[in-house]
Amino acid sequence: MAAPYGLMEMGGLHSPPDAPAQTHVLIGTAPDFWQRFVASPEYIDGAPDALDRWSLRVIPLIAKAAGAIDVAYPFGGPPYAPFIAWAKASGQAFDSPTGMLVHNRAGLMISYRGALIFEGRLTLPAPSAHSPCDQCTDRPCIPACPIGALSDTHFYDVPACKAHIRSPQGSACMTHGCATRLACPVSQSFNRPTEQTAFHMRAFKGNS
């Protein structure tokens, strides 16, 4: 039901035992997302927040078709829905050596657009036994950041990262994408278009 929109299921989880019985299914971008998104009215109209507006239109359509009782989004707060905690609880996303989430299929190109909330505890696929990083001996993500904003020795230095991509020296990151994300072997096999990565970089950079 998500595939026609260039989206895919990226894991699921059940509510805690002391909470009403629900199942959350996380929805994120698939490799063919970009070609579908650029044909959407939200992208074409040139107005701000195209991806969030697109998600607000599309995720409820998928939810209705799937029989979900509610939806949640990783934007629009505060408060924000705990997507990082949900992702880790799904057993399909893990902490990478650089601290960013890594998905067992999308690698560091992980991008959640919403969650479908179902009544009851639905049967979910078995979680992955290991993070994809456990089998990655070279760990090329660790030295990839040109300024060391992402590292296995400290938390993500967001101010340093933004200062870099706003400078002439950061033009390669803005055009081709985050070097750390691109270095991940799983990310490379996910085949995200360069244009999509540049779009996300512009959104992250902001106007200030």
C-alpha positions in Angstrom: 0.0 0.0 0.0 3.0 2.3 0.6 4.9 1.2 -2.6 2.9 3.3 -5.1 4.1 6.4 -3.3 7.7 5.4 -3.2 7.5 4.5 0.4 8.2 1.2 2.3 7.7 -0.4 5.7 10.8 0.1 7.8 9.9 -1.8 10.9 7.2 -2.1 13.5 6.7 -2.4 17.3 4.0 -3.1 19.8 2.9 -0.8 22.6 4.2 -1.5 26.1 2.2 -4.2 28.1 0.7 -1.6 30.4 -0.6 0.5 27.5 -3.6 -0.1 25.2 -2.7 -2.8 22.7 -1.5 -1.1 19.5 1.0 -1.8 16.7 3.1 0.9 15.2 4.4 0.4 11.6 7.1 2.8 10.5 7.0 4.1 7.0 10.0 5.6 5.2 11.3 6.4 1.7 12.1 3.6 -0.7 14.8 3.8 -3.5 12.1 4.9 -6.0 10.7 7.6 -3.8 12.3 10.6 -5.5 10.9 10.0 -9.0 7.4 9.9 -7.5 7.9 12.9 -5.1 9.1 15.3 -7.8 5.9 14.7 -9.8 3.8 15.7 -6.8 1.9 19.0 -6.5 3.7 19.7 -3.2 7.1 19.6 -4.9 6.0 21.4 -8.1 4.3 24.4 -6.3 7.7 25.5 -4.9 6.2 26.4 -1.5 8.1 25.7 1.7 8.1 22.3 3.5 7.2 20.3 0.4 8.1 16.9 1.9 6.3 17.5 5.1 3.2 18.7 3.2 3.4 15.7 0.9 3.7 13.4 4.0 0.6 15.0 5.6 -1.4 14.2 2.5 0.0 10.7 1.6 0.4 9.0 5.0 -3.3 9.2 5.9 -4.2 7.7 2.5 -1.9 4.8 3.2 -3.4 4.5 6.7 -6.9 4.5 5.5 -6.2 1.8 2.9 -4.4 -0.3 5.5 -7.0 0.0 8.2 -4.9 2.0 10.6 -6.7 3.9 13.4 -4.2 6.8 13.5 -0.9 8.1 12.2 2.1 9.9 13.6 4.8 12.0 12.0 8.5 12.7 12.9 7.9 16.5 12.4 5.4 19.1 13.5 6.4 19.4 17.2 7.1 20.0 19.9 6.2 17.6 21.2 7.6 15.2 18.8 6.7 11.5 18.4 9.6 9.3 19.6 10.6 8.0 16.2 14.2 7.3 17.2 13.1 5.2 20.1 10.5 3.5 17.9 13.1 2.8 15.3 15.4 1.1 17.7 12.5 -0.9 19.3 11.6 -2.2 15.8 14.7 -4.2 15.6 15.5 -2.9 12.1 17.4 0.2 13.1 20.5 0.5 15.3 23.1 3.0 16.5 25.9 3.3 14.1 29.5 3.9 15.2 29.0 7.6 14.4 25.9 7.8 16.5 23.4 8.1 13.6 20.7 5.5 13.1 21.5 2.8 10.6 18.7 0.7 9.0 19.3 -2.9 8.0 18.1 -2.1 4.4 18.5 1.7 4.0 21.8 2.0 5.9 22.5 5.6 6.9 20.0 6.8 4.2 17.2 6.2 6.7 14.3 8.6 6.3 11.0 8.1 8.2 8.0 9.9 6.9 5.3 8.6 9.3 4.0 5.8 11.3 0.7 3.9 10.9 -1.0 3.0 14.2 -3.2 -0.1 14.3 -5.4 -1.4 17.1 -4.3 -4.6 18.6 -1.0 -6.5 18.5 -0.4 -7.4 14.9 2.1 -10.1 13.9 5.4 -8.4 12.9 8.5 -9.7 11.1 11.2 -11.0 13.4 13.7 -8.3 14.3 17.2 -8.4 12.9 19.6 -10.4 15.0 22.4 -7.9 14.5 23.1 -4.4 13.3 24.6 -4.3 9.8 27.5 -2.5 11.4 28.5 -5.7 13.2 29.6 -7.3 10.0 31.3 -4.1 8.6 34.9 -4.5 9.4 36.3 -1.5 7.5 33.8 1.0 9.0 34.4 3.6 6.4 31.8 5.9 8.0 34.1 6.8 10.9 36.8 8.8 9.0 34.5 10.0 6.2 33.3 13.4 7.6 35.8 16.0 6.2 35.7 18.0 9.5 35.1 15.2 12.0 31.7 16.4 13.0 30.6 12.7 13.0 32.9 10.4 14.8 33.0 7.3 17.1 34.6 9.4 19.8 32.1 12.2 20.4 28.5 13.2 19.9 27.4 14.6 16.5 28.7 18.2 16.3 25.7 19.8 14.6 26.9 23.4 14.7 30.3 22.4 13.1 28.5 20.5 10.4 26.2 23.3 9.5 29.0 25.8 9.6 30.9 23.6 7.1 28.0 23.1 4.6 27.3 26.9 4.7 30.9 27.6 3.7 32.5 27.2 0.2 34.4 24.2 1.5 31.1 22.4 2.1 29.9 22.5 -1.5 30.7 18.9 -2.1 28.5 17.8 0.9 25.7 20.0 -0.4 25.9 18.7 -3.9 26.6 15.0 -3.3 25.3 14.5 0.3 26.7 13.8 3.7 30.1 12.0 3.2 29.5 9.8 6.3 26.1 8.6 5.0 27.5 8.0 1.6 30.4 5.9 2.9 28.1 3.3 4.5 28.1 0.1 2.3 24.4 -0.5 3.0 23.6 3.1 2.0 25.4 2.6 -1.3 23.3 -0.5 -2.1 20.1 1.4 -1.3 20.6 3.6 -4.5 19.2 6.9 -3.3 19.4 9.5 -6.1 22.0 12.3 -5.7 19.2 14.8 -6.3 17.2 13.5 -3.3 20.3 13.6 -1.1 20.9 17.2 -2.1 17.3 18.1 -1.4 17.7 16.8 2.2 20.9 18.7 2.6 19.3 21.9 1.6 16.5 21.3 4.1 19.0 20.5 6.9 21.1 23.6 6.0 18.1 25.9 6.4 18.1 29.6 5.5 20.1 31.0 8.4 
